[in-house]
Amino acid sequence: YKSVFRTDNNNSTGFYLDKNGYLIYNDFSTSEKLDFVAFVAKQHNLAYGQALEQIAIDFQLFMVKI
């Protein structure tokens, strides 16, 4: 895919499952790797916890605040 974080004329990013089964964003041009929560946090300029909340809202998941 083309990067959503920078101007990208080539398909230089993608997602994969790591050896532990985590979904990882990989930018081949910058070597940046983000788990799916960090990806959402960066994409929407949120803190990690806020990104978790946004994902829960988007997928209509139940969350309990501690």
C-alpha positions, 0 to 999 in steps of 0.5 A: 500500500502507499503510506498514509503518513507521508507522500508515497509514489510507490506501494511501500507499506503493508501489514503482516502477522508477526510470530506472536500473531500480532498485526503489524504495519510495516513501512519498507521505506522508513523501516517503521513498524507499528502494532495496530493500536500504534498505527491508529494512534499515529493516524489519528494523532491520539495517545495509545489509550485513546486509540484503544478507545477509538478502536473499541468505538469503531468496532462496537466493543464493550470497554470498562474504564478502570 
